[in-house]
């Protein structure tokens, strides 16, 4: 467990430090196209959770995906998909907004606010950071972290 936390921490530090190392930015048209693709992927991710669509979630999340939930628990792609039905029945609505996208070559970082309503917890606002890597023309999530706002 501690190893996984360290691994995710190291990945975040490397990505943050890479801003100073990466040379050049993609052309503005490509940045806009990729930003739109990242926003679309975030919305598909939410839809996959709302509808219990495991195959869609499997396409969005990298096999090595690791999430630090708002409760501090580590979750893998497989554990998220395995618990998809429980999540789908507990979460009654989700709305993402305030999205900010940064790109570093083939890495995209999306920060935003997810307003979630659930049967067991009422309404919650959760800040998130999702990290994507672009391979074969599409972005796949490799890491995520959530923080409960209220």
N, C-alpha and C positions, 0 to 999 in steps of 0.2 A: 504494500500500500504506500509506504513512504517513498519507495523507488518510483512509483508512478507519479506521485506528487512532484518529486524532484524532476522527473522527466518533463512533465508539463511546464514546470517553472522554468527549466532551462530553455525549452522551446520558446516561451514567451520572451525571455531575455534575449535570445538570439534574434528573434524577429524584431524586437525593439531596436537592438543594436544595428541590425542590417540596414536601417534607414540611412545611416551615415556611410555605409560601405557600398551599397548598390549604385552603380553608375547609370545615370540617365533615367528618364521616365519614359513610359510608352507614349506614343503620339496621342494627342488629346482625343481624337476620334476613337482610338482603341481603349483609352481610359474610360470614356463615356459608355462604350459598348460593354466593357467588362463590368463597370459599375451597375449598369442595368441588369446584366446577367447575374451578378451577385444579389441584387435586390429580388430578382425573380426567384432565385434559388432559395433565399430566406423565406419567401412567401410559400413556395412549394413545400418547404420543410414544415411550416406551420400546418399547411393543408394535409400533409401526410400524417401528422399527429392527430389532427381533428377527425380524419376519416379512417384512421387505423391502417393506412396503406404502407405495410412493411416493405414491399418491393421498391416503392418510390423512396422511402427513407434509406434503404440499402444503396440506392444509386447516388443519393446526396452525401451520405457519410462514408468516408474512407474506411477500409477495413481496420486501419490502425487508430480510428477516431477515439478520443478520450474527452469526456466532459466532466467538469467539476460543477456539480449542481449547486443550487442556491443554499442547500443544506450542508454543503461541503463534501458530499459523497462523490467518489469517482464512478463514472459510468462509461462503459464501452459501447460501441455500436451494437453489438449483439445483445447486451443487457437492455439497451433502450428499445430495441425491436422486440425482445422477449416480453417486455412489460408494456407494449404498445396498447393492448386492449384495456388494461387497467387504467392507463393514462387517459385513453380516449373516453372511457366512461366516467372518469372523475372530472376532467376538464370540460367545461360547458362552452367556453369561448376564449379566443385569444386574438389579440390585436397588436401588431408590431408597428412601431413608429420611431421617430427621432433617430433614424438610421444615418450613420456616418460611415463612409467607406474610404479606406486608405489602401493603396496598392503599392507593392514593392516587387516589381517584375511579375513573376507568376504566382505571387502570394497576395491574397486579398484579406483584409481585416475589416469585419463589419461590427460596429458597436451600435446598440440601439436599446429600446425600451419595449418590453413585452408586457402588455396588460392582460392578465389571465384571470378568468373567473372559474372557480371549481366548486364542486358539491361539498367537499370536506373542508375547504379553507376560505371560501368566500372570494373576495377580489384581492389580487396581489399585483404589484408592479415590480418587474424584475429587469434589472439592467443586464445586458449580455454582451459578450465579446465572442465572436466566432471567427476562426481562422480557416481560410480556404487555400488550397493549392490548385492551380490550373494545370490539367494534364489532358491532352487530346482534345483541346478546345472547350472543356467544361471544368467548372470549379467543383471540388469535393471538399467537404468540411473535414479537417484533421484534428481540430481541437475547439473546445467551447468552455465558457465559464459564465456562471450566472451569479448575480448578487441581488438579494431581496432588498427592495427600496422601502416598501410598506405593504 
